[in-house]
């Protein structure tokens, strides 16, 4: 008995999220269609010019903006950044280093430090349990 495996497809919004691009900035044919897993893999391995351009210059979705600025998405919102930003705008923000950005970066650094501390503590506990 042979079964036909149907091609897994996703909405353009899901594909844009996986590609790390802002959906509204993608070409109309991308926004209006569905994307198969195969097409997504092809876009990732051999990105067309529009995708390369979007990734380089934006506008970038909030998760990408947050990562490029070294803050959380919530930190972006607290800083009043609710719209997608271009790479140029992100660089300008880094240069200006407004107080909110400095504060959010410090918060993010503390969060990372705490995550490392917890991970180390769990590793110690696991090692201790393995010994007994």
C-alpha positions in Angstrom: 0.0 0.0 0.0 1.5 3.3 -1.0 0.4 6.6 0.6 0.8 9.9 -1.1 2.3 12.4 1.2 0.6 15.7 0.8 2.9 18.7 0.6 2.9 20.5 3.8 2.0 24.2 3.3 1.9 27.2 5.4 0.3 30.6 5.3 2.5 33.5 4.0 2.6 35.0 7.6 4.1 31.8 9.0 6.6 31.5 6.2 7.6 35.2 6.6 8.1 34.6 10.4 10.4 31.5 9.6 12.3 33.6 7.1 12.7 36.5 9.6 11.1 39.1 7.3 8.2 41.5 7.6 5.3 40.1 5.6 4.0 43.4 4.4 7.3 44.1 2.8 7.4 40.9 0.8 6.2 40.7 -2.9 2.5 40.4 -3.5 2.8 36.9 -5.0 4.4 35.8 -1.8 1.7 37.4 0.4 -1.1 36.0 -1.7 0.0 32.4 -2.0 0.7 29.5 0.2 4.2 28.3 0.8 5.2 24.6 0.8 7.9 23.2 3.0 10.0 22.6 -0.1 9.5 26.2 -1.3 10.5 27.5 2.2 13.7 25.3 2.2 14.5 26.7 -1.3 14.0 30.3 -0.1 16.3 29.6 2.8 19.0 27.8 0.9 19.0 30.0 -2.2 17.2 33.3 -1.3 15.9 35.4 -4.2 17.1 39.0 -4.6 14.0 40.4 -2.8 14.6 38.2 0.3 18.3 39.1 0.4 17.4 42.8 0.2 14.7 42.5 2.9 17.1 40.7 5.3 19.8 43.2 4.7 17.9 46.5 4.8 14.4 45.7 6.2 11.9 46.7 7.2 12.5 44.1 9.9 9.8 42.5 12.0 9.9 43.2 15.8 11.7 39.9 16.8 14.5 40.8 14.3 14.6 44.5 15.5 14.8 43.3 19.1 17.6 40.9 18.4 19.6 43.5 16.4 19.2 45.9 19.3 20.0 43.3 22.0 16.7 43.8 23.8 13.4 41.8 24.3 10.3 42.4 22.3 8.6 43.7 25.4 11.6 46.0 25.9 11.0 47.4 22.4 7.4 48.1 23.3 8.4 49.8 26.6 10.8 51.9 24.5 7.9 52.9 22.2 9.0 50.9 19.2 6.0 49.3 17.8 6.6 49.5 14.0 9.0 47.5 11.9 12.4 49.3 11.5 14.9 49.4 8.6 18.5 48.5 9.2 19.3 52.2 8.8 16.8 53.1 11.6 18.2 50.4 13.8 21.8 51.6 13.3 20.6 55.2 14.1 19.0 54.0 17.3 22.2 52.2 18.3 24.2 55.5 17.6 21.7 57.6 19.6 21.6 55.0 22.4 18.5 56.5 24.1 18.1 55.9 27.8 15.4 53.3 27.3 17.7 51.3 25.0 20.5 51.4 27.5 18.1 50.3 30.2 16.6 47.5 28.2 20.0 46.2 27.1 21.1 46.1 30.8 17.9 44.3 31.7 18.5 41.8 28.9 22.1 41.2 30.0 20.8 40.5 33.6 18.2 38.1 32.2 20.9 36.2 30.2 23.2 36.1 33.3 20.4 34.7 35.4 19.6 32.1 32.8 23.3 31.0 32.8 23.3 30.8 36.6 20.1 28.7 36.7 21.5 26.4 34.0 24.8 25.9 35.9 22.8 25.2 39.1 20.7 22.6 37.4 23.8 21.0 35.9 25.4 20.8 39.4 22.3 19.3 40.8 22.1 16.7 37.9 25.8 15.8 38.5 25.2 15.4 42.2 22.2 13.1 41.5 24.2 11.1 39.1 26.9 10.5 41.8 24.4 9.3 44.4 
